[in-house]
Amino acid sequence: QVQLVESGGGLVQPGGSLRLSCAASGFPFSIYVMSWYRQAPGKERELAASITSNGGATTYADSVKGRFTISRDNAKNTAYLQMTSLKPEDTGVYSCNARAFLNDVWGQGTQVTVSS
């Protein structure tokens, strides 16, 4: 069964940190580009970060650059998003995505709420 399962979301105070995980199964994880998207209430989904299949290159949205770090462990079929210096505007549903050739896999998402 092709699947992505996110975990690690929750409620955190401004300035705090969270680490999201995305566990993959049912497909050859190591050849897929992995990305984290987020959707804030009332807004369109946006790309937060991406990492190439071998982890050699990463890209970030300007809004998270310097605060978020995307990584992957191909031996564990898992991608991560380390988030630091969190702001209230980082609140939203975070979903991971795996993409290769014409294949596109999405997780169900995990809620991140940044509030005091």
C-alpha positions as CSV (number, residue, x, y, z in Angstrom):
1,Q,0.0,0.0,0.0
2,V,1.4,3.3,-1.1
3,Q,1.4,5.6,1.9
4,L,2.9,8.7,3.6
5,V,2.2,9.2,7.3
6,E,3.1,12.4,9.0
7,S,3.7,12.9,12.7
8,G,5.1,15.4,15.2
9,G,2.6,18.2,14.9
10,G,1.1,19.9,17.9
11,L,0.7,23.1,19.9
12,V,3.9,25.2,20.5
13,Q,4.6,28.7,21.8
14,P,6.1,31.3,19.6
15,G,9.8,30.9,19.4
16,G,9.5,27.2,20.0
17,S,10.5,24.2,17.9
18,L,8.9,21.1,16.4
19,R,10.2,18.2,14.3
20,L,7.8,16.7,11.8
21,S,8.3,13.2,10.4
22,C,7.0,11.6,7.2
23,A,7.2,7.8,7.0
24,A,6.8,6.3,3.6
25,S,5.8,2.8,2.6
26,G,4.8,0.9,-0.6
27,F,7.1,2.7,-3.1
28,P,10.8,3.2,-3.7
29,F,11.3,6.2,-1.4
30,S,14.9,6.8,-2.3
31,I,14.1,7.9,-5.9
32,Y,11.4,10.4,-4.9
33,V,11.7,14.1,-4.4
34,M,10.2,14.9,-1.0
35,S,8.5,18.1,-0.1
36,W,6.6,19.6,2.8
37,Y,3.6,21.8,2.0
38,R,1.5,23.8,4.5
39,Q,-1.9,25.4,4.4
40,A,-2.9,28.1,6.8
41,P,-6.6,28.7,7.6
42,G,-8.3,30.5,4.7
43,K,-5.2,30.4,2.6
44,E,-3.9,28.3,-0.3
45,R,-1.5,25.5,0.2
46,E,2.1,26.6,-0.2
47,L,5.4,24.8,-0.6
48,A,7.6,25.1,2.5
49,A,10.6,23.0,1.6
50,S,11.9,20.3,-0.8
51,I,14.8,17.9,-0.9
52,T,16.1,15.9,-3.8
53,S,16.1,12.1,-3.9
54,N,19.7,11.7,-2.6
55,G,19.4,14.7,-0.2
56,G,22.0,16.6,-2.1
57,A,20.0,19.8,-2.6
58,T,17.2,21.6,-0.7
59,T,15.0,24.5,-1.4
60,Y,12.9,26.7,0.9
61,A,10.2,29.2,0.8
62,D,11.5,32.7,1.7
63,S,9.1,32.7,4.7
64,V,10.9,29.7,6.3
65,K,14.4,30.1,5.1
66,G,16.9,30.0,8.0
67,R,14.3,28.6,10.4
68,F,13.2,25.3,8.9
69,T,15.5,22.4,7.8
70,I,14.3,19.6,5.6
71,S,16.2,16.3,5.6
72,R,15.7,12.6,4.8
73,D,16.9,9.2,5.8
74,N,16.6,6.9,2.8
75,A,17.5,3.9,5.0
76,K,14.5,4.6,7.1
77,N,12.2,5.7,4.3
78,T,11.5,8.9,6.3
79,A,11.6,12.6,5.6
80,Y,11.8,15.3,8.3
81,L,11.1,19.0,8.8
82,Q,12.9,20.6,11.7
83,M,11.1,23.9,12.5
84,T,12.7,26.4,14.8
85,S,11.8,30.0,15.9
86,L,8.2,29.3,15.1
87,K,5.8,32.2,14.6
88,P,2.0,32.3,14.8
89,E,1.9,32.7,11.0
90,D,3.5,29.2,10.7
91,T,0.2,27.8,12.0
92,G,-1.4,25.3,9.6
93,V,-1.7,21.8,8.3
94,Y,1.6,20.4,7.2
95,S,1.6,17.7,4.5
96,C,4.4,15.8,3.0
97,N,4.5,14.9,-0.7
98,A,6.6,12.4,-2.7
99,R,7.0,13.0,-6.4
100,A,8.8,11.0,-9.1
101,F,8.1,10.8,-12.9
102,L,4.3,10.9,-13.1
103,N,3.8,9.6,-9.5
104,D,2.5,11.9,-6.8
105,V,1.9,10.7,-3.3
106,W,0.4,12.8,-0.4
107,G,0.1,12.3,3.3
108,Q,-3.0,13.1,5.3
109,G,-1.3,16.1,7.1
110,T,-0.5,17.1,10.6
111,Q,-1.7,20.2,12.4
112,V,0.9,22.7,13.7
113,T,-0.4,25.5,15.9
114,V,1.9,28.3,17.1
115,S,0.2,30.2,19.9
116,S,0.8,31.5,23.4
